[in-house]
Amino acid sequence: MSEPEVLCLGESMVLVAPAPGERLATAREAAIRVAGAESTVAQYLTDLGHRTAWASRVGDDPLGDQVVTAIARSGVDVGHVERDHSAPTGVYFKDPSPEGTGVHYYRAGSAASRMTPAYLDGLPLATARLVHLSGVTPALSGDCAATSTALFERARAAGTLCSFDVNYRAALWSTDSAAGPLLALARRADIVFVGRDEAQHVWGAETAEQVRELVGPEVCLVVKDADVGATYFPAGAGPAVFVPANPVEVVEPVGAGDAFAAGYLSAWLRGAEPADRLRLGHRLAAFALGAIEDHADASALRTAETAR
């Protein structure tokens, strides 16, 4: 496969979910799928016609086979994925209820949590146009936090742009532990995605403008406000741009943020104006909200314009 336009790095896991309408405590059957923030971005970008690669580590086990096969089936380059003979592939379980979907992670000590900066040595950081990372990765371990910082340092030194989705996960670390590292990575990136609600929760920034002030003027910032819309702030001087979200009936909220990031980045890679980037982000997020899977094949959304 030719060199990727976009390299996405982060853990992907096997997802186990009970049949619709069932709870984990009483379910007799369950479905097995694959999910991960960065690999989902890679899959949606591939759907939209981009060359992508996903970099990570998985266990040398059947679940690792499941993860790698599912992501490769989407057309994503998985040639840089490492196998670990002494650590397992991560797993998580969904527990749907009328109050919302609970998530139970079994990823401590996983193969991906053992990523170190040395793993970056074999990655095509100098030839990709963009690397993408989420805030899930630095939460996995001290080694993963160091790898996340090194990824941005090496990419920027090579002239490759860095995309960062804050993607705070309370199940992985507290706000006190997360606030500083997530802000540091956001300030190192070129493009940053963050939900207004998570920015308020982690950093105490209540408005999009306050997030902008906190992160600083050097980065291109996108603040998402759920079903209200998203606001773009350019790097340097220039006006903010707001585009409202598309009305949609939500089937499953997981994966919508990754889909939005992929839509935005796809439009950015093709040189679209900020409002059009936000529109494609909303369009892809709405598609994801209507599907059960973290990634549902969105290649039908590839228009004549995005296919160029």
N, C-alpha and C positions, 0 to 999 in steps of 0.2 A: 504493500500500500504506500502511496506517496505521502510525503510529510504532511502532518495535520496543520490546518489553519488554527485550530483551537485545541489546547491540551487541558484537560480537566483532571484534577488530582483529589482523591478522597476515598473514604471507605464506602463500599456497597455491601449490602447484607442480604441474606435470605429473609423474606418476610412471610410469616405464617398468619393467616387470617381465617376465622371461622366462617361458615356459610352465612349468607345474609340473614339477619334477624336472630342470629345465635350469639351467645356470650361464651367467652373462653372457658368459664367454669363448668359449663354444661354441654359444650359442643362435642359432637361425635365425629365430625368431619371438618377438615380445614383445607384451604387452598395455599399452595406455595408459590410465591412470586419473588421478584428481586427488586430491591429499591436502594437508592443512595442519592444524595443531593447532587453531587458533581456528575455522576454517571447519567442521571436524568437530564441534566443540562446538555451533556454530550449527545444523548439520544435524540433529544428534540432538535438540536442544531443539525444533526445528521438528517433528520426528517425534512428539514428546510433546505437541504442541499449543500451543507458544509462538510469539509473533511475534518473529522474530530478523532481524538484519541483519549482514552481514559487510562490513567496511571494509578496503580494501587497495589496492595498485597492481599492475597487470600490464602486460606489454608490449603494444604495438599490433601483435600478431602472432597467427597461428593458435593458438598454444599458450595465449595469453591468452584467446582465444575459448573454447578447450576448458575452461579453468578456470572462467570466469564462467558459461558455459552449464551445466556440471555442478552447480555450487553453486546456481544459480537453479532448476534442475530440482527440487531438493529442497524448494523453497518458501521459501528464504532470500532476503531483500531484498538485492540486489547493486547498488542504485542509487547507492551512494556510492563504488563502485570507480572509480579513476582509471586511464586509459590513458597509458602513457609511449611516446612516439614514438622515443626514443633509447636505451632500455634493454630488455632481453629479459625474458620470463617465465622464472622459475626452473624447473629440471628436476632430478629426481634418479632414480637407478637402484637397484633392489634386486638383490642377488646372493645368492640362497638357497644354503645349503650345509648338510651334516649338522651342522656346528659352530654354525650360526646364520645369520641373514640379515645380510649386509653391506649398507651403504648408501653410495652415492657421490653427493655433491651437486655440482651445477653451478648455483650460485646467486649467486656473487660478482658484484657489479655489477648485480644484477637490478633490475627496476623497483620491487619492494617494498623493496629495501634503500635506496632513495632517499626513503623517507618522512621528512618533517620535521614538527616541531610545527605548521607552518602548515597541513598537511593536515587537522588536527583541526578547523579553523575551520568546516568545512561539515558536521560530524557532529552527530547529535542527542543530544549528551551530556546535555543538561538534561532531556530528556523520557524517556529510557530509565530503567528501574528498576535496571539493572545493566550494567556494561561488563566484558568478559572479555579477558584478555591472558595469553600464556604467556611463559616465559623464552626461547623461541626468538627472539622479536622483538628484544629488546635486543641479542642476539648478532650480528645481521645487519650492523650498521654503527654508527658513532657517532651518525649522524642518527636511526637507529631507537632507539638507547638514549635519546636526548633525547626522542623522540616518546613512548616508553613512560612515562617519568617525567611528561611533560606531560599524557598521557592521564589518569593517576590524579589529578594535581593539579587539572585542570579538572573532571573528573567529581565529585570530592569537593567542590569548591567549589560545584558545581551541586546538591549533595545526592544525587548518584547513587552507588550502592554499587559497589565495585571487587572483582572476582574475579581471582585470580592463580594460575596453575599454574606451579610452578617449572620443570618440564620441561627439565632440563639436558641439553644435547646436546654431547658431547665433541668431535664433528666440527666444531663451530662455534667453540668457545673453550675455553681451559684452565681448570682449576679455580681457579688463581690469578687469572685475569682475570674469572671468572664469580662467584666467591663474594661479593664486596662488592656489585656491582650487583643480583644476585638477592636478597640479603638486604634491601637497601634497598627494592626493589619490594615484597617480601613485607611489610615493616613499614608500607608505605604503603597496603596493600590492606585490605579488610574481610573477605574470605574467601580463604584460602590452601590450595592443594593441593600436597603434596609426597610423594614416595616416600621411605620410610625409608632405602632403599639410596642414593638420590641425595643425601639430606641428609647421610648419613655421608660420601659421596664428596666432596661440595663443601664442606661446613661442618664435618665431623668430629663431627657429632652422631649418636650411635649408637642412641639410643632415641627413641621418640615424645616422652617427657617432656623429653629434652634438646633436641629440636627446639622444643618449646613454650617452654622457657626462653630459647632463642636468639632466636626470632622475637618473643617478648614477649606479654603478656597482652591487648593491645588488639585483636587480630584473632581471628576465628573460624578455627581451624586444623584441617585434616584431614590426617592422616599415614597414607599407604597402605603396607601391608606385603605387597605381591604377593598370593600365594595364601593368606596367613594371615588378613588382614582389614584394617580401617581403624579408626582412632581419631579421634574428634572432641573438640576442646577448644573450649569456648565463649569468646566474647570476655568479658573480665572474670572474675568469680568463677563457680564452678559445676563440677560433676563432669565428668570425661571419660566418653565413651561409646564402647565398642568393639563392632563388629559383624563377625563372621567372614565371609570371602569365600565365595562359592558355588563348589562343586566344578564344574570345567568341563574339557572336552577342548579344548586350545588348537590352533587351526588357524593363526592368525597373531596375534602379540602386539601389533603396531603398531595404535594407535588405541584401545586399551582404556583408557588413562588419560584420554583426551579423553571417551570414553563415560562413564566413571565421573563425571567432573566435570559432564557434562551431566545425568546422572541425579540427582546430588546437588542441582544448581542448580534443576532442574525441581521437585523436591520442596520445596526452600526457597522458591521463588517461590509455591508453593501453600500455604505456611504449615505444612508438615509438621514433626513433631518430629525431632530429630537422628537417632535410630535409624532412622526411616523414610527420611530423606534418604540415610543410608549404605546402607540396603537397596536403594533404587532405583539408587544408584550401582553397587553390586555387580551388580544384575540387568542393567543396561545394559552394564557391562563384560563380563560373561559372554557376552552376546549378541555383542558386538564380537569377543571372542576366538574365536568360532566362525565368523567370516566372513573372507574373504580381503581385502576392501576395507577402507580406513581408515574409510569410512562405509558401512554397509549399512542399508537402509531398516528402521527400527525402529518404524514407525508401528503395527504390530500390537501393540506393547507398551503402546499408549495405552489405558488402562483407563477405565472410566466415571469413576473418581475423578480421574485425571490429565487427562481431557478437560474438566473443569469450568473 
